Amino acid sequence: TEFGCIQQEHFKLRLRVANQKTDAGTVLTVPLALPLIVQLGCDPVHFGVILALNHAIGQRPPVASVLMTASAVSGARVGEIMHYNKWFILCFFLVLQLVTCIPHLSLWLPSLMVN
């Protein structure tokens, strides 16, 4: 089914982007995956939203300047701050799953701008 294909591609995308910076991940992923996504009949805007959410989740502490700044200002270790961030990251994953499974969530606003 189309849903199974999207979920499978979502998982592959998550694995590819996991250890890359956002710019490099976009440059490497979009030219390779976009023709496949369009050929499967998925909306390119929906793919872009999924890609952006994946990149946002993939920002780890060495890249997350706000996390490092909060650690320096508060004097707390990064691990202590990440303890509180786990709920935020969990919510990010839930939103990613909702947007992946319900394309209307990511296509609603662009559809208002086109019409």
C-alpha positions in Angstrom: 0.0 0.0 0.0 1.0 3.6 -0.4 1.0 4.1 3.4 3.5 1.2 3.8 5.8 2.7 1.1 5.7 6.1 2.8 6.5 4.5 6.2 9.3 2.5 4.7 10.8 5.5 3.0 10.3 7.6 6.2 12.4 5.0 8.2 15.1 4.9 5.5 15.2 8.8 5.5 15.5 8.8 9.3 18.5 6.5 9.2 20.2 8.5 6.4 19.7 11.9 8.1 20.6 10.7 11.7 24.3 11.5 11.5 24.3 14.4 9.0 24.1 18.1 9.4 20.9 19.7 8.1 22.4 21.2 5.0 24.3 18.2 4.0 21.4 15.9 4.6 19.1 18.0 2.4 21.7 18.3 -0.4 22.2 14.5 -0.3 18.6 13.4 0.3 16.4 15.6 -1.9 17.9 14.9 -5.3 17.9 11.2 -4.7 14.6 10.7 -3.0 12.3 13.4 -4.6 11.9 11.7 -8.0 11.1 8.4 -6.2 8.6 10.2 -3.9 6.9 11.9 -6.9 6.8 8.6 -8.8 5.1 7.0 -5.9 2.4 9.6 -6.1 3.2 11.5 -2.9 3.1 15.2 -2.7 6.5 17.0 -2.8 5.4 19.5 -0.1 4.5 16.6 2.2 7.9 15.1 1.6 9.5 18.5 2.3 7.7 18.8 5.7 8.7 15.3 6.7 12.3 16.0 5.7 12.3 19.3 7.7 11.0 17.5 10.8 13.5 14.8 10.4 16.3 17.3 10.3 14.9 19.2 13.3 15.0 16.0 15.3 18.4 15.2 14.0 20.0 18.3 15.6 22.1 16.7 18.3 24.0 18.4 21.1 27.2 19.2 19.2 25.0 21.1 16.7 22.4 22.4 19.0 23.9 25.8 20.0 21.0 26.6 22.3 21.6 23.5 24.3 25.3 24.3 24.7 24.5 27.9 25.6 22.0 26.8 28.2 24.6 24.5 29.7 27.2 27.2 29.9 24.9 29.8 31.4 23.2 27.5 33.9 26.4 25.6 34.9 24.4 22.3 34.4 25.8 19.4 32.4 24.4 18.8 29.0 23.1 15.4 30.2 21.1 17.1 32.9 19.5 19.5 30.4 18.8 16.7 28.0 16.9 14.9 30.7 14.3 17.6 30.5 14.5 17.7 26.7 13.5 14.1 26.3 9.8 15.0 26.5 10.2 17.7 23.9 12.0 15.2 21.6 9.2 12.6 22.2 6.6 15.2 21.2 8.7 15.9 18.1 8.6 12.2 17.1 4.8 12.1 17.7 4.3 15.1 15.5 6.5 13.5 12.9 4.4 10.4 12.9 1.2 12.3 12.7 2.4 14.4 9.8 3.7 11.3 8.0 0.5 9.3 8.5 -2.0 12.2 7.9 -0.7 14.2 4.9 -3.5 16.7 5.3 -1.8 18.1 8.4 1.1 19.3 6.3 -0.8 20.2 3.1 -3.6 22.2 4.7 -1.8 25.6 4.9 -0.2 25.4 1.5 -3.6 24.5 -0.1 -5.0 27.7 1.4 -2.2 29.7 -0.2 -2.7 28.2 -3.6 -6.5 28.7 -3.7 
